[in-house]
Amino acid sequence: MLELGTVLLGLAALAVSQDTPPSTYPHNYTGIPATGYGPEWQHYFEVTEPLPNVTVPLPRNYAGSLSVNRAGHANDTLFFWGFEKEEGSLAAEAGERSDEPWLIWLNGGPGASSFLGFFAENGPLHITNTYSIVPNNYSWNKLADAFWVDQPVGTGFSTADATGYIPDEDQMGQDFLGFLTNLVKVFPSLAERPFYLTGESYAGTYIPYIVKAIFSTPNPPVKLAKFAIGDGATAALSVFEMLPMLSVIETYPQLIGYDPEVYEYFKTQTHLCGYDLNLTYPETAHFPTIPVNWGSIADASAFAERSRGGYSKSVFKNTLVSKVKQQQEAGQLLAARDLETREERKMAWKRDLTGRVNGTIDPYYGCDLLDFVIDYALNYSFPWEGGDFNGFDVYFVPDALDPEAPLDPTIFFNDNRTRAAVHAPTSQDWAEQINYPFNSTYDYTFPDGGVNEFGDPSVEPMAFLSELATNASLHNVSMIFYSGNADMLVAHLGTEVTIQNTTWGGIQGFTRKPDTPWYDDTGKFAGIVHQERNLTYVLFNGAGHEVPEYEPATAYVFLREFVLGSNTTGLVESSGNGTVTVVGGEDHVFDNDIMSAASDAIYYGSATTVSSYVPASATVAAWDSFIATAITTASAAVSTVA
């Protein structure tokens, strides 16, 4: 993976105490209209000046800051950059093009700029590891008018006064409604056109709150048609980040060196932590709350360094730096890829386990199985390099580049030529991610302070997802949840648990296990798709946390067919005589909830791939034989959670 410096997910902080957050404000450029928002603002927002290092023609596009209409906070704005699908599609008048879709893309964080997605995933421009800028043949604006928006206020190029940062996600939703109200005043055709709200990671929190705000507004400014959440933080931390770790190992046994004994150990830890939920179709009762049983890792200085920047690759890796340093000083971590020494250490680790009381949760990691698996891979599994945190990519398991190839649009955005061309504020520099100061403060405590791991005091959307799904059905709004199979941080099992814990249409979860294959335009296997009662689940083969980055062509087909389109592959249909069929059939490639990547290569090198670790066919065959029995036995032994 090309390193964004900051991407989207990490863990938590114990405490943060910093200065008052900055006060920022939009900049009024020459030609700004003196009237309230309206179509005359299109000329002001249109990007007409050359952009540095951009040598390819762009479709007509508009950028700038729009107020969120929050009383007492006139400087609270959201920054947008919108691109037309075709000439004149955004400039259409009210009532025109009423059947043509438009979309908004959001990244997460919290505090991450959506232009991370713009430049690495689905925007019209991509930045390379040499800082050159190239066109993206799979930009989402080729299929619909598309906007990338920095939010909440204070994120990226969006502005906020020192007391105007959002206190919670309900305020975020209201701010976004204010932004939408002003956006459709500038582009009036958008008010009547079908609106598609899309995003990933912590947008899995943002989007449900925005949708809730839309449903709660008697006359919302837009006509929401569908929302799509990718690798989303929609449930509790324990569900989306900890619970799926055994399934990650089952998908990528390279993480544990294909070792059955190590697998059995992590399976035991999964059971002791209450993470071994048995999904049934449909479910008969909601799952119990699953708290994270933090071990002494929660008291470690390394863990404490995980700031509210939380879903940040840089923060995540900085934490590993301290942890690695501590382990090196204690002589607990290898300094190089020394296979013989690594094997000796692994055997010592196993011997240590035999001395523990059977059924004991690890005292250091507790139920923080994500950190546990990462540390095991760094210590004992080739080609990850013990002692070097840069060689592990929690967002895309097959990537062991050390260091990773840089991918950073900071220089481009903070170039004064760019700033002026896109009408960006001069009161702040653009940043990939900030430590978002909820309630305009950096002071918070975790895990004992009554707020979540990012300082966000809002309840996770899972708490109201059934109500939201019911309202979505009433408003004829479709829902999509999708995941990348190579994402370790928000692994797909967490998404599936979220769906199965949601009631809509009078039924809890899907009635059949997702098991229908879908294919891209070349006929290549793209993953699994399942659709029931206006809700679609898509699993992408070979994609990491940022799906459009790793599988751009497949993500483009997904947008065309399942988000904007009405492809029925995977749809459960019932006939009048009670016969149930699934469009596209069920191939049982996903019967055990695993799309195995056991034979996939893990590539490594310095900033670029130098070599790849390809497991021996005999190793993979032995693992496949073992895991088939292990999973079947586990499925038979685990009773349904009631």
C-alpha positions as CSV (number, residue, x, y, z in Angstrom):
1,M,0.0,0.0,0.0
2,L,1.1,3.6,-0.6
3,E,1.3,5.2,2.7
4,L,-1.1,8.1,3.3
5,G,0.7,9.2,6.4
6,T,-2.7,9.2,7.9
7,V,-5.4,6.9,6.8
8,L,-8.3,5.8,8.9
9,L,-8.3,3.5,11.9
10,G,-6.3,2.9,15.0
11,L,-6.9,2.4,18.6
12,A,-7.4,4.5,21.6
13,A,-5.9,6.9,24.1
14,L,-5.9,6.9,27.8
15,A,-5.6,10.6,28.2
16,V,-4.9,13.7,26.1
17,S,-4.3,17.2,27.5
18,Q,-3.4,19.9,25.1
19,D,-4.0,23.6,24.4
20,T,-7.3,25.1,23.3
21,P,-8.1,24.1,19.7
22,P,-7.3,26.7,17.0
23,S,-9.8,29.2,15.7
24,T,-10.0,29.2,11.9
25,Y,-12.2,31.0,9.4
26,P,-13.0,30.9,5.7
27,H,-11.3,33.3,3.3
28,N,-13.2,35.7,1.0
29,Y,-11.6,35.8,-2.4
30,T,-12.1,38.4,-5.1
31,G,-15.5,38.2,-6.7
32,I,-17.4,36.7,-3.7
33,P,-21.1,37.5,-4.1
34,A,-22.6,40.0,-1.7
35,T,-25.9,38.1,-1.6
36,G,-26.9,35.0,0.2
37,Y,-26.1,31.6,-1.3
38,G,-27.7,31.0,-4.7
39,P,-26.8,30.0,-8.2
40,E,-24.7,33.1,-8.7
41,W,-22.2,31.6,-6.3
42,Q,-21.3,29.0,-9.0
43,H,-19.2,31.4,-10.8
44,Y,-17.3,32.2,-7.6
45,F,-16.7,28.6,-6.6
46,E,-15.7,27.4,-10.1
47,V,-12.1,26.3,-10.2
48,T,-10.6,28.1,-13.2
49,E,-7.0,28.8,-12.2
50,P,-4.2,26.2,-13.1
51,L,-3.4,23.7,-10.4
52,P,0.3,23.0,-9.7
53,N,1.5,19.7,-11.2
54,V,-1.8,19.0,-12.8
55,T,-1.2,18.6,-16.5
56,V,-4.4,16.8,-17.5
57,P,-7.7,18.4,-18.4
58,L,-10.4,18.2,-15.7
59,P,-14.1,18.3,-16.0
60,R,-15.7,21.5,-14.7
61,N,-15.4,21.6,-11.0
62,Y,-16.2,23.8,-8.0
63,A,-14.6,24.2,-4.6
64,G,-14.8,26.4,-1.5
65,S,-16.3,26.8,1.9
66,L,-20.0,26.7,2.9
67,S,-21.5,27.7,6.2
68,V,-23.2,25.0,8.3
69,N,-25.7,27.6,9.6
70,R,-24.9,27.0,13.3
71,A,-26.1,29.9,15.5
72,G,-23.3,31.8,17.2
73,H,-20.6,30.2,15.0
74,A,-20.4,32.0,11.8
75,N,-16.9,30.7,11.0
76,D,-18.0,27.1,11.1
77,T,-17.8,25.9,7.5
78,L,-17.3,22.7,5.5
79,F,-14.9,22.7,2.6
80,F,-16.1,20.9,-0.6
81,W,-14.7,20.1,-4.0
82,G,-17.2,18.9,-6.6
83,F,-16.8,17.5,-10.1
84,E,-19.3,17.3,-12.9
85,K,-20.0,14.0,-14.6
86,E,-20.6,15.9,-17.8
87,E,-20.6,19.4,-19.0
88,G,-23.4,21.4,-17.3
89,S,-24.6,18.6,-15.0
90,L,-23.9,20.6,-11.8
91,A,-25.0,23.9,-13.3
92,A,-28.4,22.6,-14.1
93,E,-31.4,24.7,-13.0
94,A,-33.9,23.6,-10.4
95,G,-36.1,20.8,-11.6
96,E,-33.7,19.8,-14.4
97,R,-32.0,16.4,-14.5
98,S,-34.3,15.2,-11.7
99,D,-33.5,11.5,-12.3
100,E,-29.7,11.9,-12.4
101,P,-27.8,10.8,-9.3
102,W,-25.2,12.8,-7.3
103,L,-23.0,11.7,-4.5
104,I,-20.9,12.8,-1.6
105,W,-17.8,10.9,-0.3
106,L,-16.6,11.1,3.3
107,N,-13.5,9.8,5.0
108,G,-13.5,9.2,8.7
109,G,-10.9,9.6,11.4
110,P,-12.4,11.1,13.3
111,G,-10.7,14.2,12.0
112,A,-9.5,12.8,8.7
113,S,-9.8,14.8,5.5
114,S,-12.0,13.3,2.8
115,F,-9.3,14.3,0.3
116,L,-7.3,11.3,1.5
117,G,-9.9,9.3,-0.4
118,F,-9.9,11.9,-3.2
119,F,-6.2,11.4,-3.9
120,A,-5.8,7.7,-3.1
121,E,-9.1,6.1,-3.8
122,N,-11.9,7.5,-5.9
123,G,-11.2,11.1,-6.9
124,P,-10.3,12.3,-10.4
125,L,-6.6,12.9,-9.4
126,H,-4.2,10.6,-7.8
127,I,-0.9,11.5,-6.2
128,T,2.1,9.2,-6.7
129,N,5.1,8.4,-4.4
130,T,7.1,11.0,-6.4
131,Y,4.5,13.7,-5.7
132,S,3.4,13.8,-9.3
133,I,-0.3,14.0,-10.0
134,V,-2.0,11.6,-12.5
135,P,-5.5,11.1,-13.6
136,N,-7.6,8.3,-12.1
137,N,-9.4,6.3,-14.8
138,Y,-11.9,5.0,-12.2
139,S,-12.9,8.3,-10.6
140,W,-16.4,8.2,-9.2
141,N,-17.4,11.4,-10.9
142,K,-17.4,9.5,-14.2
143,L,-20.6,7.9,-13.0
144,A,-22.3,10.7,-11.1
145,D,-21.7,14.3,-10.1
146,A,-19.5,13.9,-7.1
147,F,-18.4,16.0,-4.1
148,W,-15.6,15.3,-1.5
149,V,-16.3,17.1,1.7
150,D,-14.1,17.8,4.7
151,Q,-16.1,17.3,7.9
152,P,-16.8,17.7,10.8
153,V,-16.0,21.4,11.1
154,G,-12.3,22.0,11.7
155,T,-11.2,19.0,9.6
156,G,-9.0,19.4,6.6
157,F,-9.8,22.8,5.0
158,S,-13.1,23.1,6.9
159,T,-13.1,25.8,9.6
160,A,-14.3,26.3,13.1
161,D,-13.9,28.9,15.8
162,A,-12.2,27.8,19.0
163,T,-15.5,27.0,20.7
164,G,-17.3,25.7,17.5
165,Y,-16.0,22.1,17.2
166,I,-18.8,19.6,17.4
167,P,-19.7,18.4,20.9
168,D,-21.1,15.2,19.6
169,E,-22.4,13.4,16.5
170,D,-25.9,14.8,16.7
171,Q,-24.4,18.2,16.2
172,M,-22.3,16.9,13.4
173,G,-25.5,15.7,11.7
174,Q,-27.2,19.1,12.1
175,D,-24.1,20.8,10.8
176,F,-24.1,18.6,7.7
177,L,-27.8,19.4,7.1
178,G,-26.9,23.0,7.2
179,F,-24.2,22.5,4.7
180,L,-26.5,20.5,2.4
181,T,-29.1,23.3,2.7
182,N,-26.6,25.8,1.4
183,L,-25.1,23.4,-1.2
184,V,-28.5,23.0,-3.0
185,K,-29.0,26.7,-3.0
186,V,-25.8,27.1,-5.0
187,F,-26.6,24.0,-7.2
188,P,-30.4,24.0,-7.2
189,S,-30.9,20.9,-9.3
190,L,-29.4,18.8,-6.5
191,A,-32.4,19.4,-4.3
192,E,-34.6,17.2,-6.4
193,R,-32.1,14.7,-7.7
194,P,-31.5,11.3,-6.0
195,F,-28.7,11.7,-3.4
196,Y,-26.2,9.0,-2.5
197,L,-24.1,9.4,0.7
198,T,-21.0,7.3,0.7
199,G,-17.9,6.9,2.9
200,E,-15.6,4.6,4.9
201,S,-14.1,3.9,8.3
202,Y,-15.3,6.4,10.9
203,A,-17.8,7.6,8.3
204,G,-19.5,4.4,9.6
205,T,-20.3,6.6,12.5
206,Y,-20.9,9.9,10.6
207,I,-23.3,8.5,8.0
208,P,-25.9,6.9,10.3
209,Y,-26.0,10.2,12.3
210,I,-26.4,12.2,9.1
211,V,-29.1,9.9,7.9
212,K,-30.9,10.1,11.3
213,A,-30.8,13.9,11.0
214,I,-32.3,13.7,7.5
215,F,-35.1,11.4,8.6
216,S,-35.8,13.7,11.6
217,T,-36.2,16.8,9.4
218,P,-39.7,17.4,8.1
219,N,-38.5,18.9,4.8
220,P,-34.9,17.9,4.3
221,P,-32.9,19.7,1.7
222,V,-32.0,16.6,-0.3
223,K,-33.7,13.4,-1.5
224,L,-31.7,10.6,0.0
225,A,-31.8,7.5,-2.2
226,K,-29.1,5.3,-0.7
227,F,-26.2,5.3,1.7
228,A,-23.1,3.1,1.5
229,I,-20.6,2.5,4.4
230,G,-17.3,0.8,3.7
231,D,-15.3,-1.0,6.4
232,G,-17.3,1.1,8.9
233,A,-16.9,1.8,12.6
234,T,-20.6,1.5,13.2
235,A,-20.7,-1.0,16.1
236,A,-18.6,-0.8,19.3
237,L,-14.8,-1.0,19.3
238,S,-14.9,-4.6,20.6
239,V,-17.1,-5.7,17.6
240,F,-15.4,-4.0,14.7
241,E,-11.8,-4.2,15.9
242,M,-11.3,-7.0,18.3
243,L,-14.0,-9.7,17.8
244,P,-12.9,-10.5,14.1
245,M,-9.3,-11.4,14.8
246,L,-9.6,-15.1,14.6
247,S,-11.4,-14.7,11.2
248,V,-8.4,-12.6,10.1
249,I,-6.0,-15.4,11.0
250,E,-8.3,-17.9,9.2
251,T,-8.1,-15.6,6.1
252,Y,-4.4,-14.8,6.4
253,P,-2.7,-17.7,8.3
254,Q,0.6,-16.1,7.2
255,L,0.2,-13.9,10.3
256,I,0.9,-16.9,12.5
257,G,3.1,-18.9,10.2
258,Y,0.4,-21.5,9.5
259,D,0.9,-22.8,13.0
260,P,-2.1,-24.9,14.2
261,E,-1.0,-24.6,17.9
262,V,-0.9,-20.8,17.7
263,Y,-4.3,-20.8,16.0
264,E,-5.8,-22.9,18.8
265,Y,-4.4,-20.5,21.3
266,F,-6.0,-17.5,19.6
267,K,-9.2,-19.5,19.3
268,T,-9.2,-20.0,23.0
269,Q,-8.6,-16.3,23.7
270,T,-11.5,-15.5,21.3
271,H,-13.8,-17.8,23.3
272,L,-12.7,-16.4,26.7
273,C,-13.3,-12.9,25.5
274,G,-16.8,-13.7,24.3
275,Y,-16.0,-13.0,20.7
276,D,-17.0,-16.3,19.2
277,L,-20.5,-15.4,18.3
278,N,-22.4,-18.0,16.2
279,L,-24.2,-16.2,13.4
280,T,-27.5,-17.7,12.3
281,Y,-29.8,-16.7,9.5
282,P,-32.0,-15.1,10.6
283,E,-31.1,-14.3,14.2
284,T,-33.6,-14.8,16.9
285,A,-32.2,-12.4,19.5
286,H,-29.9,-9.5,19.7
287,F,-26.3,-10.1,20.7
288,P,-25.2,-9.2,24.2
289,T,-23.0,-6.2,24.8
290,I,-19.3,-7.2,24.5
291,P,-17.0,-5.0,26.5
292,V,-13.3,-5.0,25.9
293,N,-11.4,-6.6,28.8
294,W,-8.3,-4.5,28.7
295,G,-5.2,-6.1,30.1
296,S,-2.2,-4.3,31.5
297,I,-1.5,-3.0,28.0
298,A,-4.0,-0.2,28.9
299,D,-1.6,1.0,31.5
300,A,1.4,0.9,29.2
301,S,2.9,4.2,28.0
302,A,2.8,2.9,24.4
303,F,-0.9,2.4,24.6
304,A,-1.3,5.8,26.2
305,E,0.2,7.5,23.2
306,R,-2.7,6.5,21.0
307,S,-4.3,9.9,20.7
308,R,-7.7,10.8,19.6
309,G,-6.3,10.9,16.1
310,G,-7.2,7.3,16.6
311,Y,-7.9,6.0,13.1
312,S,-4.6,7.3,11.9
313,K,-1.9,5.2,10.4
314,S,0.8,7.5,11.8
315,V,-0.6,7.4,15.3
316,F,-1.1,3.7,15.1
317,K,2.6,3.2,14.1
318,N,3.9,5.7,16.6
319,T,2.3,3.6,19.2
320,L,4.0,0.5,17.9
321,V,7.3,2.4,18.0
322,S,7.1,2.8,21.7
323,K,5.9,-0.7,22.2
324,V,8.7,-2.1,20.1
325,K,11.3,0.0,22.0
326,Q,10.0,-1.3,25.3
327,Q,10.2,-4.9,24.1
328,Q,13.6,-4.4,22.6
329,E,15.0,-3.0,25.8
330,A,13.5,-6.0,27.6
331,G,15.1,-8.4,25.1
332,Q,11.7,-9.6,24.0
333,L,11.7,-8.7,20.3
334,L,13.8,-9.7,17.4
335,A,15.9,-7.1,15.6
336,A,16.0,-8.7,12.1
337,R,14.5,-11.5,10.0
338,D,16.6,-14.2,11.7
339,L,14.5,-17.3,11.0
340,E,16.5,-19.6,13.3
341,T,16.3,-17.2,16.2
342,R,12.7,-16.5,15.4
343,E,11.8,-20.1,15.6
344,E,13.6,-20.5,18.9
345,R,11.7,-17.5,20.4
346,K,8.4,-18.9,19.1
347,M,9.0,-22.2,20.8
348,A,9.9,-20.4,24.0
349,W,6.6,-18.5,23.7
350,K,4.7,-21.8,23.3
351,R,6.5,-23.2,26.4
352,D,5.4,-20.2,28.4
353,L,1.8,-20.8,27.5
354,T,1.9,-24.4,28.8
355,G,2.7,-23.0,32.3
356,R,-0.4,-20.9,32.4
357,V,-3.7,-22.0,33.9
358,N,-5.9,-23.5,31.2
359,G,-8.5,-20.9,30.1
360,T,-6.6,-17.8,31.1
361,I,-7.0,-14.5,29.3
362,D,-3.6,-13.1,28.5
363,P,-2.7,-10.7,31.4
364,Y,-0.9,-8.2,29.2
365,Y,-3.2,-7.9,26.1
366,G,-6.4,-8.9,27.8
367,C,-9.0,-9.0,25.0
368,D,-7.1,-6.6,22.8
369,L,-6.6,-9.3,20.3
370,L,-5.7,-6.9,17.5
371,D,-2.5,-5.8,19.2
372,F,-1.8,-9.4,20.2
373,V,-1.9,-10.7,16.7
374,I,0.2,-7.8,15.4
375,D,2.8,-8.3,18.0
376,Y,2.9,-12.0,17.3
377,A,3.4,-11.4,13.6
378,L,6.2,-8.9,14.2
379,N,7.9,-11.3,16.6
380,Y,7.5,-14.7,14.9
381,S,6.1,-14.6,11.4
382,F,8.1,-14.1,8.2
383,P,8.3,-11.7,6.3
384,W,7.3,-9.2,8.9
385,E,10.4,-7.8,10.6
386,G,10.6,-7.9,14.4
387,G,11.6,-4.6,15.8
388,D,10.3,-2.5,12.9
389,F,6.8,-1.2,13.2
390,N,6.9,0.3,9.6
391,G,6.8,-3.2,8.1
392,F,3.2,-3.9,9.3
393,D,0.1,-2.6,7.5
394,V,-3.0,-3.2,9.5
395,Y,-5.0,-1.7,6.6
396,F,-3.8,-4.2,4.1
397,V,-2.4,-7.5,5.4
398,P,-0.3,-8.5,2.3
399,D,1.7,-5.3,2.5
400,A,5.0,-5.7,4.5
401,L,6.9,-2.8,2.7
402,D,9.3,-1.2,5.1
403,P,9.1,1.7,4.8
404,E,6.0,2.1,2.8
405,A,5.9,4.2,-0.4
406,P,4.8,7.7,0.5
407,L,1.6,9.1,-0.7
408,D,1.0,12.6,0.6
409,P,-1.0,15.5,-0.9
410,T,0.0,18.0,1.8
411,I,2.4,19.9,-0.4
412,F,-0.1,20.1,-3.2
413,F,-2.9,21.4,-1.0
414,N,-0.8,23.9,1.0
415,D,0.7,25.4,-2.2
416,N,-0.7,28.9,-2.3
417,R,-1.6,28.4,-6.0
418,T,-3.8,25.4,-5.0
419,R,-5.2,27.3,-2.1
420,A,-6.3,30.2,-4.2
421,A,-7.6,28.1,-7.0
422,V,-9.9,26.0,-4.8
423,H,-10.9,29.0,-2.6
424,A,-9.5,27.4,0.5
425,P,-9.0,29.2,3.8
426,T,-5.8,31.0,4.5
427,S,-6.2,30.8,8.3
428,Q,-5.0,27.2,8.4
429,D,-2.9,24.7,6.6
430,W,-4.6,21.6,5.2
431,A,-3.8,18.5,7.3
432,E,-4.5,14.8,6.6
433,Q,-5.9,14.3,10.0
434,I,-6.2,16.2,13.3
435,N,-6.8,15.0,16.8
436,Y,-10.4,16.0,16.7
437,P,-11.4,18.1,19.8
438,F,-14.9,17.0,20.6
439,N,-16.7,19.7,22.6
440,S,-13.8,22.0,21.7
441,T,-11.4,20.4,24.1
442,Y,-8.6,17.9,24.0
443,D,-9.1,16.8,27.5
444,Y,-10.6,13.3,27.9
445,T,-10.0,10.0,29.6
446,F,-10.3,6.5,28.2
447,P,-11.3,3.8,29.0
448,D,-12.7,5.0,32.4
449,G,-14.0,8.4,31.5
450,G,-17.4,7.6,30.1
451,V,-16.5,8.5,26.5
452,N,-15.3,6.4,23.6
453,E,-11.8,5.7,22.6
454,F,-11.6,8.8,20.4
455,G,-13.1,11.3,22.8
456,D,-16.4,11.1,21.0
457,P,-19.2,11.1,23.6
458,S,-21.8,9.8,21.2
459,V,-23.3,6.3,21.4
460,E,-22.2,4.1,18.5
461,P,-24.7,3.9,15.7
462,M,-25.3,0.2,16.4
463,A,-27.5,1.4,19.3
464,F,-30.1,2.9,16.9
465,L,-29.3,1.0,13.7
466,S,-32.5,-1.1,13.8
467,E,-34.6,2.1,14.1
468,L,-32.6,3.7,11.3
469,A,-33.0,0.7,9.1
470,T,-36.7,0.7,9.7
471,N,-37.0,4.4,8.8
472,A,-34.9,3.8,5.7
473,S,-37.4,1.2,4.6
474,L,-40.3,3.6,5.3
475,H,-38.5,6.4,3.3
476,N,-37.5,3.9,0.5
477,V,-33.8,4.5,1.2
478,S,-31.5,1.6,0.4
479,M,-28.6,0.6,2.6
480,I,-25.2,-0.8,1.7
481,F,-22.4,-2.1,3.9
482,Y,-19.2,-3.3,2.3
483,S,-15.8,-4.6,3.4
484,G,-12.4,-5.4,2.1
485,N,-11.3,-9.0,2.7
486,A,-7.7,-7.9,3.4
487,D,-8.6,-5.3,6.0
488,M,-7.4,-6.3,9.5
489,L,-8.5,-3.2,11.4
490,V,-12.2,-3.3,10.6
491,A,-12.4,-6.9,9.4
492,H,-15.5,-8.0,7.5
493,L,-16.8,-10.3,10.3
494,G,-17.5,-7.2,12.4
495,T,-19.6,-5.8,9.6
496,E,-21.5,-9.1,9.3
497,V,-22.2,-9.1,13.1
498,T,-23.5,-5.5,12.8
499,I,-25.9,-6.6,10.1
500,Q,-27.1,-9.7,11.9
501,N,-27.6,-7.6,15.1
502,T,-29.9,-5.2,13.1
503,T,-33.7,-5.7,12.7
504,W,-35.5,-4.3,9.7
505,G,-38.5,-5.4,7.8
506,G,-39.6,-7.3,10.9
507,I,-36.7,-9.7,10.8
508,Q,-33.3,-9.6,12.5
509,G,-30.4,-9.9,10.1
510,F,-30.3,-11.7,6.8
511,T,-32.3,-14.9,6.4
512,R,-29.6,-16.6,4.4
513,K,-25.8,-16.6,4.7
514,P,-24.1,-14.3,2.1
515,D,-22.7,-16.7,-0.5
516,T,-23.2,-15.3,-4.0
517,P,-20.2,-14.5,-6.1
518,W,-20.0,-11.4,-8.2
519,Y,-17.6,-10.4,-11.0
520,D,-16.0,-7.3,-12.5
521,D,-16.2,-6.3,-16.1
522,T,-13.4,-8.6,-17.1
523,G,-15.1,-11.6,-15.6
524,K,-12.7,-11.8,-12.6
525,F,-14.1,-12.9,-9.3
526,A,-14.7,-9.8,-7.3
527,G,-16.1,-11.2,-4.0
528,I,-19.4,-12.0,-2.4
529,V,-22.7,-10.1,-2.6
530,H,-26.0,-10.5,-0.7
531,Q,-29.2,-8.5,-0.8
532,E,-32.4,-8.7,1.3
533,R,-35.1,-6.3,2.1
534,N,-33.4,-3.2,0.8
535,L,-30.0,-3.9,2.4
536,T,-26.9,-5.0,0.5
537,Y,-23.7,-6.5,1.8
538,V,-20.6,-6.7,-0.5
539,L,-17.3,-8.3,0.4
540,F,-14.4,-7.4,-1.9
541,N,-11.8,-10.0,-2.7
542,G,-8.2,-8.7,-2.4
543,A,-9.2,-5.2,-1.1
544,G,-7.9,-3.6,2.1
545,H,-9.5,-1.0,4.4
546,E,-9.6,1.6,1.6
547,V,-11.4,-0.5,-1.0
548,P,-11.2,1.9,-4.0
549,E,-7.5,2.2,-3.5
550,Y,-6.7,-1.5,-3.7
551,E,-9.4,-2.6,-6.2
552,P,-10.2,0.6,-8.2
553,A,-11.8,-1.1,-11.2
554,T,-13.9,-3.4,-9.0
555,A,-15.0,-0.5,-6.8
556,Y,-16.0,1.3,-9.9
557,V,-18.2,-1.6,-11.0
558,F,-19.6,-1.8,-7.5
559,L,-20.6,1.9,-7.6
560,R,-22.2,1.5,-11.1
561,E,-24.0,-1.7,-10.4
562,F,-24.9,-1.8,-6.7
563,V,-24.8,1.8,-5.4
564,L,-26.1,3.8,-8.3
565,G,-27.6,0.9,-10.2
566,S,-30.0,-1.9,-9.2
567,N,-28.1,-5.1,-10.0
568,T,-30.0,-7.9,-8.4
569,T,-27.1,-10.4,-8.0
570,G,-27.3,-11.9,-4.6
571,L,-31.0,-10.8,-4.1
572,V,-33.1,-13.2,-2.1
573,E,-36.5,-13.8,-3.8
574,S,-39.5,-15.6,-2.6
575,S,-42.2,-17.1,-4.9
576,G,-45.9,-17.4,-4.1
577,N,-45.5,-21.1,-3.2
578,G,-42.8,-20.3,-0.6
579,T,-39.8,-21.3,-2.7
580,V,-36.7,-19.1,-2.0
581,T,-34.1,-18.5,-4.6
582,V,-31.0,-16.2,-4.8
583,V,-30.2,-14.4,-7.9
584,G,-26.9,-15.6,-9.1
585,G,-27.0,-18.7,-7.0
586,E,-25.1,-19.7,-3.9
587,D,-21.7,-21.2,-4.6
588,H,-20.8,-22.0,-1.0
589,V,-17.4,-20.3,-1.3
590,F,-18.1,-18.4,1.9
591,D,-19.8,-21.1,3.9
592,N,-17.4,-20.7,6.9
593,D,-17.5,-16.9,6.7
594,I,-13.9,-17.0,5.3
595,M,-12.6,-16.0,1.9
596,S,-9.2,-17.7,2.3
597,A,-6.0,-15.9,1.2
598,A,-3.8,-18.6,2.6
599,S,-1.9,-19.0,-0.7
600,D,-1.5,-15.2,-1.3
601,A,1.9,-13.6,-1.4
602,I,3.1,-11.2,1.2
603,Y,5.3,-8.6,-0.4
604,Y,8.1,-6.7,1.2
605,G,10.9,-4.3,0.4
606,S,12.0,-0.7,1.0
607,A,9.3,1.6,-0.3
608,T,8.8,-0.6,-3.3
609,T,8.3,-4.4,-3.6
610,V,11.7,-6.1,-3.8
611,S,10.5,-9.6,-3.1
612,S,7.4,-11.6,-2.1
613,Y,6.9,-14.4,0.4
614,V,4.9,-17.1,-1.4
615,P,4.1,-20.1,0.8
616,A,4.9,-23.6,-0.3
617,S,2.0,-25.4,-1.8
618,A,2.4,-28.2,0.8
619,T,2.2,-25.6,3.6
620,V,-1.0,-24.3,2.2
621,A,-2.5,-27.7,1.7
622,A,-1.6,-28.8,5.3
623,W,-3.2,-25.6,6.6
624,D,-6.3,-26.0,4.5
625,S,-6.8,-29.5,5.8
626,F,-6.4,-28.4,9.4
627,I,-8.6,-25.3,9.2
628,A,-11.4,-27.1,7.4
629,T,-11.7,-29.4,10.4
630,A,-11.0,-26.7,13.0
631,I,-13.8,-24.4,11.7
632,T,-16.3,-27.2,11.3
633,T,-15.7,-28.4,14.8
634,A,-15.9,-24.9,16.2
635,S,-19.2,-24.2,14.4
636,A,-20.7,-27.4,15.8
637,A,-19.5,-26.7,19.3
638,V,-20.6,-23.0,19.7
639,S,-24.2,-22.6,20.5
640,T,-26.3,-19.7,19.2
641,V,-26.0,-16.6,21.4
642,A,-29.3,-15.7,22.8
